Amino acid sequence: MLSLTSAVRFYPWGSRTVIPELLGQPSPAAQPHAELWMGAHPDEPSLLADGRPLDRAIAEEPERLLGAPVVARFGPRLPFLMKVLAADRPLSLQAHPTMEQAAAGYAAEEAAGIPRDDPTRTFKDPWHKPELLLALTTFEALCGFRPVEESLHCLAKLQLPELKPTIAALARGGLRAAIPQLLALSDQRRSSLVEAVARKAASFVAAHDPEFINTYRWAATLAESYPGDPGVVISLMCNHLKLAPGEAVFLPAGNLHAYLSGAGVEVMASSDNVLRGGLTSKHVDLAALIEVLDFTDGRVPVIHPVLGPGGLRYPVPIEDFDLTRVQLDDRTGTLTTTGPQVLLCTEGRAVLGAADGELVLEKGQSAFVPAGEPVTARGPALLYRSTTNLC
């Protein structure tokens, strides 16, 4: 077992309380703490007790740390990244590519000689980035496109002349016509449209009209932070998801989404490929985004856990990662799996036991367990365990 020292990422949308309190640091902090990364992503790998980054340790001993099946399937790299994410403000509206799209886009940009740290670079690596977000607090998000008929009603209810072209495009050609139409607007038309939508949406909220009230409230709020941003209008066509603690959502390739507020444990394929579509001041690659987006409309299912080995498991339809919520009491249980594990303690004090001795995880601490290593655990404590999902 290897104890991990993991890095915090500081973004303006982060919380000044959630991650500092998890780590036992002063709260509120001086700056927003957005994400705590646990894993071997080369941009911010966790450090081992001997000072080595976890990605280097894996490169030196891939089969011992990952296991032969993981190396055969994913190569000598940890295929998942675990985070604690804490949002006090909305993140950008974004989507992620499939593996094939990522590989092709990455190869093209490498061939073109675009530096990987160039702000206009779209594909940072050749990997896909499906995600699972498990709510630790009430968590709100925009996630996928709502049914087209519902979107038409939501837009038409605002009774704005500025929205007529978007409504016509949506009615005629569906989301595949409406979304590019919005993204391609001139700055002047975009600004007047967003301003009109925000003003009218706020009026419905002020009147306590219950229909679409959360959608309209968020549209008005987003327009305050991102005036003139087409993501404000696109948000009207997205499902508004409100997760209770313990509920989760899976975001496959092509799903347009934006985390709005709340804290959660996030597990994803280890990639940094993000294609933004709005609610951001960063680069938007319109052509690449349209190529990647899944324009399927409909409800996005909330994932509830099922009983699995070691605890409550959140099933996902991919092989890269698997997440289990492990509630420990003072009795000793087993946490052995065939793949590598990253364990995070969020409550209490967990005592892990293995052939090389015991390792104590206090609140906010994490550990890496090599593939197949027999591990026992006792608490009382609450752990979140990430591993691979290979059969």
C-alpha positions in Angstrom: 0.0 0.0 0.0 1.3 3.4 -0.9 0.1 6.6 0.8 -0.6 9.5 -1.5 0.0 13.2 -1.3 -2.4 14.8 -3.8 -2.6 18.2 -5.3 -5.4 20.8 -5.1 -6.3 22.7 -8.2 -7.4 26.3 -7.8 -10.0 27.7 -10.2 -12.3 30.7 -9.7 -15.4 28.5 -9.7 -14.2 26.5 -6.7 -15.3 26.5 -3.1 -13.4 28.1 -0.2 -14.7 25.6 2.3 -15.4 22.1 1.0 -11.9 20.9 0.2 -10.1 22.9 2.9 -12.4 21.3 5.5 -11.9 17.8 4.0 -8.1 18.3 4.3 -8.3 19.8 7.8 -7.1 23.2 6.7 -8.4 26.7 7.7 -11.8 27.4 6.3 -12.8 29.6 4.5 -9.6 29.5 2.5 -8.0 32.6 1.0 -8.7 31.3 -2.6 -11.2 28.9 -4.1 -10.2 25.2 -3.9 -11.8 23.6 -7.0 -10.5 20.0 -7.3 -8.4 17.5 -5.4 -6.7 15.1 -7.8 -5.8 11.5 -6.8 -4.1 9.4 -9.4 -1.3 9.4 -12.0 -2.4 12.0 -14.5 0.8 13.5 -15.8 -0.4 17.1 -15.3 -0.8 16.6 -11.5 0.2 13.1 -10.3 -0.1 12.2 -6.7 3.2 11.8 -4.8 4.4 8.8 -2.9 6.0 8.9 0.5 9.5 8.6 -1.2 8.7 11.7 -3.3 8.2 9.9 -6.6 5.1 10.8 -8.7 2.7 7.9 -9.0 2.9 8.0 -12.8 6.7 7.5 -12.7 6.4 4.6 -10.2 3.8 3.0 -12.5 6.1 3.4 -15.5 8.9 1.7 -13.6 6.8 -1.3 -12.4 3.6 -1.3 -14.5 2.7 -5.0 -14.1 3.3 -5.1 -10.4 1.3 -1.9 -9.7 -1.4 -2.2 -12.4 -1.6 -6.0 -13.1 -1.1 -7.7 -16.4 -4.8 -7.4 -17.6 -4.8 -3.6 -17.1 -1.5 -3.2 -18.8 -2.7 -5.3 -21.7 -5.9 -3.3 -22.1 -4.7 0.2 -21.3 -0.9 0.2 -21.6 1.4 1.1 -18.7 -0.8 3.9 -17.3 -3.4 4.2 -14.7 -6.6 4.5 -16.8 -8.7 6.5 -14.3 -8.4 9.7 -12.3 -10.3 10.3 -9.0 -11.2 13.8 -7.9 -13.1 15.7 -5.2 -14.8 18.5 -7.1 -16.3 21.5 -5.3 -18.2 24.2 -7.3 -19.5 27.4 -5.9 -19.9 28.8 -9.4 -20.8 27.1 -12.7 -18.2 25.4 -14.8 -18.1 25.7 -18.6 -20.6 24.0 -20.9 -18.5 21.2 -22.4 -18.3 17.7 -24.0 -15.7 15.0 -24.3 -14.6 13.0 -27.4 -14.8 9.3 -28.0 -11.6 7.3 -28.1 -11.5 7.4 -31.9 -12.2 11.1 -32.0 -9.5 11.8 -29.4 -6.9 9.7 -31.2 -7.6 11.3 -34.5 -7.7 14.9 -33.2 -4.6 14.4 -31.1 -2.6 13.0 -34.1 -3.7 15.9 -36.3 -2.7 18.6 -33.8 0.6 16.8 -33.1 1.3 16.7 -36.9 0.4 20.4 -37.1 3.0 21.2 -34.4 0.5 22.9 -32.1 2.2 22.9 -28.6 0.2 21.0 -26.0 0.0 24.1 -23.7 -1.3 26.3 -26.5 -4.6 27.8 -25.4 -6.1 27.1 -28.8 -5.1 23.4 -28.6 -8.2 21.2 -28.5 -6.9 17.6 -28.0 -4.4 17.3 -25.2 -4.0 13.5 -25.4 -5.3 10.5 -27.4 -7.8 9.3 -24.7 -11.5 9.6 -24.2 -12.9 11.1 -21.0 -16.2 9.6 -19.8 -17.0 10.7 -16.2 -19.0 9.6 -13.2 -20.1 12.3 -10.7 -21.3 11.1 -7.2 -22.9 13.9 -5.2 -21.5 14.5 -1.7 -23.9 17.5 -1.2 -26.9 18.6 -3.2 -25.4 18.9 -6.7 -26.9 20.7 -9.7 -25.9 20.3 -13.3 -26.9 20.7 -16.9 -26.6 17.3 -18.5 -27.6 16.3 -22.0 -30.3 17.7 -24.2 -33.9 17.6 -22.9 -36.6 16.3 -25.2 -36.9 18.6 -28.2 -40.7 19.2 -27.7 -39.9 20.4 -24.2 -37.1 22.7 -25.4 -39.5 24.2 -28.0 -42.0 24.9 -25.3 -39.3 26.3 -23.0 -38.1 28.7 -25.7 -41.5 29.7 -27.0 -42.8 30.5 -23.5 -40.4 33.4 -23.4 -42.2 35.0 -26.4 -39.0 36.8 -27.7 -38.6 37.8 -31.3 -34.9 37.3 -30.9 -35.5 33.6 -30.3 -37.5 33.0 -33.5 -34.5 31.8 -35.6 -33.5 29.3 -32.9 -37.0 28.0 -32.5 -37.4 27.7 -36.3 -34.1 25.8 -36.5 -35.0 23.5 -33.7 -38.4 22.8 -35.1 -37.1 22.2 -38.6 -33.8 20.4 -38.0 -33.7 19.5 -34.4 -30.7 20.1 -32.1 -28.2 19.4 -34.8 -29.5 22.6 -36.5 -30.3 24.8 -33.5 -27.0 24.5 -31.6 -24.7 25.4 -34.5 -27.1 28.3 -35.4 -26.6 29.7 -31.9 -22.9 29.2 -31.7 -22.4 30.9 -35.1 -24.2 34.1 -34.2 -22.3 37.4 -34.5 -21.2 39.0 -31.2 -23.8 41.7 -31.5 -26.7 39.4 -32.2 -25.5 37.0 -29.5 -25.3 39.8 -26.9 -28.8 41.1 -27.6 -30.3 37.6 -27.6 -28.7 36.6 -24.3 -29.7 39.9 -22.7 -33.3 39.5 -23.8 -33.4 35.8 -22.7 -32.0 36.7 -19.3 -34.4 39.6 -18.7 -37.5 37.6 -19.7 -36.4 34.5 -17.8 -35.8 36.6 -14.6 -39.4 38.0 -15.0 -40.9 34.5 -14.9 -38.8 33.7 -11.8 -39.9 36.9 -10.1 -43.5 36.0 -10.9 -43.0 32.6 -9.3 -44.2 30.8 -12.4 -43.4 27.2 -11.6 -43.0 25.9 -15.1 -39.3 25.8 -16.0 -38.5 27.9 -13.0 -35.1 26.3 -12.3 -34.2 26.5 -15.9 -35.1 30.2 -16.1 -33.4 31.0 -12.8 -30.1 29.4 -13.9 -30.3 31.1 -17.3 -30.6 34.5 -15.6 -27.8 33.7 -13.2 -25.5 32.4 -16.0 -26.1 35.6 -18.0 -24.8 37.7 -15.1 -21.5 35.8 -15.1 -21.3 35.3 -18.9 -23.0 38.2 -20.7 -23.4 37.5 -24.4 -22.5 33.9 -24.0 -24.6 31.5 -26.2 -24.3 28.9 -23.4 -27.0 30.8 -21.6 -29.5 30.0 -24.4 -28.2 26.5 -24.9 -28.9 25.9 -21.2 -32.6 26.2 -21.9 -32.4 23.1 -24.0 -30.5 21.0 -21.5 -31.8 18.7 -18.8 -31.5 20.3 -15.4 -30.3 17.7 -12.9 -30.5 18.0 -9.1 -28.7 15.1 -7.4 -29.2 14.3 -3.7 -26.2 13.2 -1.7 -25.4 9.6 -2.7 -26.9 9.9 -6.2 -24.7 9.9 -9.3 -24.7 10.7 -13.0 -22.6 9.1 -15.8 -21.5 11.4 -18.6 -20.5 9.5 -21.8 -18.7 10.8 -24.8 -20.5 13.6 -26.6 -22.8 14.5 -23.6 -23.0 18.3 -23.3 -22.9 19.2 -19.7 -22.0 21.9 -17.1 -21.7 21.5 -13.4 -23.5 24.3 -11.7 -23.0 24.0 -7.9 -22.2 21.4 -5.2 -19.5 19.0 -4.2 -18.9 15.4 -5.4 -16.5 12.6 -5.9 -15.7 12.4 -9.6 -14.0 9.5 -11.4 -13.1 9.7 -15.0 -10.9 8.2 -17.7 -7.5 9.8 -17.3 -7.6 12.4 -19.9 -7.7 16.2 -20.3 -9.7 16.5 -23.5 -12.4 19.1 -23.0 -14.3 20.7 -25.8 -16.1 23.8 -24.6 -19.3 25.2 -26.0 -20.1 28.1 -23.8 -20.1 29.7 -20.3 -16.3 30.3 -20.6 -13.7 32.8 -21.7 -11.5 30.0 -23.0 -11.1 28.8 -26.5 -14.1 27.3 -28.2 -13.4 25.1 -31.2 -16.8 25.2 -32.9 -16.1 22.7 -35.6 -14.6 20.1 -33.3 -17.4 20.6 -30.7 -20.1 20.0 -33.4 -18.2 16.9 -34.5 -18.1 15.5 -31.0 -21.5 16.4 -29.7 -24.2 13.8 -29.2 -27.4 15.5 -30.3 -29.7 12.8 -28.9 -32.4 14.3 -26.8 -34.1 12.7 -23.7 -33.8 12.3 -20.0 -30.4 11.4 -18.4 -30.8 8.7 -15.8 -29.7 9.2 -12.2 -27.5 6.3 -11.0 -28.3 4.7 -7.7 -25.8 2.3 -6.2 -26.1 -1.5 -6.0 -24.6 -3.7 -3.4 -21.2 -5.0 -4.6 -18.0 -6.4 -3.2 -16.9 -4.1 -0.4 -19.8 -1.7 -0.4 -22.3 0.3 -2.6 -21.1 0.2 -6.2 -22.1 2.7 -9.0 -22.2 0.7 -12.2 -20.9 2.3 -15.4 -20.8 0.9 -19.0 -17.1 1.3 -19.5 -13.9 -0.6 -18.5 -11.7 2.4 -17.5 -13.1 2.9 -14.0 -15.4 1.7 -11.2 -16.5 3.5 -8.0 -17.6 2.0 -4.7 -18.8 3.7 -1.5 -17.4 1.8 1.4 -18.9 2.3 4.8 -16.6 0.8 7.4 -17.4 -0.1 11.0 -15.0 -1.3 13.7 -15.0 -4.9 12.3 -12.4 -5.9 9.7 -13.5 -6.3 6.1 -11.8 -7.1 2.8 -11.1 -4.6 0.0 -9.1 -6.8 -2.3 -9.7 -6.4 -6.1 -8.0 -7.7 -9.2 -7.1 -4.2 -10.4 -5.3 -1.2 -8.9 -7.2 0.8 -6.3 -7.3 4.4 -5.2 -8.9 4.8 -1.8 -10.1 8.2 -0.3 -11.2 8.6 3.3 -13.9 11.4 3.6 -15.1 10.6 7.2 -13.6 9.0 10.3 -10.4 7.0 10.4 -9.7 4.0 8.3 -7.0 1.4 9.2 -5.8 -0.6 6.1 -3.9 -3.8 6.5 -1.7 -5.7 4.0 1.3 -7.9 3.9 3.6 -4.8 4.2 1.9 -3.6 7.4 -0.8 -1.1 8.3 -1.7 2.3 6.8 -4.0 4.7 8.5 -6.1 7.1 6.4 -7.5 10.1 8.3 -10.2 12.3 6.8 -9.0 13.7 3.4 -6.1 11.2 3.0 -5.8 8.7 0.2 -3.8 5.6 -0.8 -2.9 3.6 -3.8 -3.1 -0.2 -3.6 -1.4 -2.3 -6.3 -3.4 -4.7 -8.3 -4.5 -7.9 -6.5 -2.9 -7.0 -3.2 -4.8 -8.4 -0.3 -6.2 -5.6 1.8 -8.3 -5.4 4.9 -9.9 -2.3 6.3 -11.7 -1.3 9.5 -13.1 2.0 10.7 -15.4 3.6 11.6 -14.8 5.5 8.4 -16.2 6.3 5.0 -14.1 5.4 2.0 -14.5 5.9 -1.8 -12.7 3.3 -3.8 -11.8 3.7 -7.5 -10.6 0.8 -9.6 -10.9 -0.5 -13.1 -14.0 -2.2 -14.4 -12.4 -5.1 -16.3 -14.2 -8.4 -16.0 
